[in-house]
């Protein structure tokens, strides 16, 4: 049942992110399409000859090729600076999407315990291979990275409250202690030259 609830929450989160991205794209396109002058810009001839939206609704798919042709013509007629602006908007949206995904790990509210200390990204841009800890596979490593846990010394410094929180988040009761993640992480951190506080 917990798995189904988490799946439903994941789906809702995905839909929410999609709605936010759609709103941002709509807002940016609206901002980009505004003109500096009060006069309405002249549309390319191919767009002026295009039928009204009512005509499109009446004839259905008959006008789809005309719509695609008009869109392709409008895109081709964009200036180099307009294409560059569109590219910048696209890159900014990709960056914001990544930041949103990083900032909003799933299912964090109401978990027992205390969230471990986390980092905004791996130190020097290079994460430790957490899969070296027996019991951590690719999926668990990805989830830990989503939480800002990239290094052995972070795991080595977990308190019992941190362990409780992680096990609730990952839905793995008792697994961290049973598989001795902290002990393994201490050895791996020492081997990599990183210090632990515990």
N, C-alpha and C positions, 0 to 999 in steps of 0.2 A: 504494500500500500504506500509506503514511504517513497518507493521508486516511482510510482505513478504520480504522486503528488509533486515530486521533484521534476518529473518530465513535464507535467502541466505548467509548473512555474517557469521552467526553461522556455517552453513555447510562448508563454505570455511575455516573458522578457524579450524574446526574439521579435515578437510582434510590436512591442513597445519601441524597441530600438529601430525597427523598420519605419514605424510611424514618425519617430523623431527625425530620422534621416530624410524621409519624404518631405516633412515640413521644412527642414533646412534647405533642401534642394529647391522647393517651391519658392521659399523666401528669396534665395539667392538669384534664381532665374527672374523673379519679379523685379529685384533690384537692378539686375543687369539690363533688363528690357526697358527701363525708364530712360527717357531721352532728356538731355540737358535743356533743350528748348521746349516751348509750349506747343509747337506744331507737331502734328503726328508725322512720323517718318514715312517716306514713300516706300511701299512694298515692291519687291521685284515683280516683274510682269507675270511670271509664272504663278505667283501667289494671288495677284489681283484677279486672274482668270479662274481661280478655284471657286467651286460652288459653295454656297452658304452651308452652315451646319445643319439647317433644316433639310436642305436637299440631300445631304449625306445621309441623314437619318431615314429619309423616305426611300432612297434607292439602295440602302444597305451596303453590301460589299462591292457593288458595281463601282463606287467611287474610291475604293481602297487603293488601287494602283495610282490614281491621280494624287491622293494624299501622300503616298510614299514618294512619288516623283517630286511633289512640291517641297516636301521636307528635305529631300536630298539636294534640291536646287538651292534652298535657303541655306543649308549647311555649307554647300560649296561656295556660296557668295559671301561667307563670313570673311572679314579681313584677318590678316595674320595676328593682329593684336587681340581681336575678339576670340580667335581660336586659342590664343595663349591664355586669355582670361578664363575661358571655359576649362582649359586644362588645369589652371591654378585652383579653380573651384573644385574640380574633381579630386585633386591631390589633397586639398584642405578637408574635403569630406572623408576621404580615406583615413587621414590622420585623426580626425575627430571620432570616427567610428572605432578606430583602434584604441584611442584614449578612453572612450565610453566603455568598451569591453573590458579594459584594464581596470577602470575605476568601479565597475559594478559587477563584482563576482556574484554568482548566483547564490541565493538562499542563505544570506548571512545574518538576517535578523532573528533575534530570539534564540541564538545558540548558547548552550551552557558553556561555561569556561571563559577564557580570555583569548582573544585573537593574538597570535604571535606577532612579534615585530616583523614588519615587511619593508621591502625596498621598492621604489618606483621602477627599477630595472636592475639587471645584473651589474655588479661592479665591473668597471672597465669594459662593459658590453659583453662579457663572457661569463655565462652561467656555469656552475658545476654540473656534472652529469649525475643528477640525483638518482638515476637508475642504477648506480653503483651500490646503492643501499638495497640490500636484499629485502624484497617486499614492495619496492617502488618500481612500477612499470611505466611505460610511456604515458598512459592516460593519467595516472596519479601524478607523474612529474608535470604534465601540462596543467593539471588542476592546482598544484602547488605554485607553479609559475604564475598562474592567474591571480593567486593570492599575494604575489610579491615575494615568494620564497624561492630563491635561486641558488643558495649556497649551503654547503654542509654545516658551516658554523652557525647558520641560522637555526637549523634543526637541532644541532648539538646544544643550543642554548634554550630549548623549549622547557617550560615549567610544567608541572602536572596540570595546571589550568589551561595552558596552551595545548597540551596533548588532548585534554577533554574537548576543547573547542574544535581542533582539527578532526578528531574522530567523529564528532557530531556533524561537521561540515561534509566530510567524506563518506559518512554513514559506515564507518568501520570501527565498531565498538571493540576496544581492547587490542586492536591490531598493532598500534604503534609500540606498545610495551611488549607485546608477545613476540614481535619480530625485531625488537631492540633497535628501532630506527635511531634513537638518540645515541646509543653506544656506538653503533656503526658510523654515525655522522661525526662523532668525536674523533674516532680513529682516522677517518678520511680527511677531516679538517686539519688534524695534526700533520698528516702526511702532506697536505697541500700548503702547510705553513701558516694556516689561519688560526687565530687564538679563540678559545671559547671562554665564557665567563663562569660556567658551571664546573 
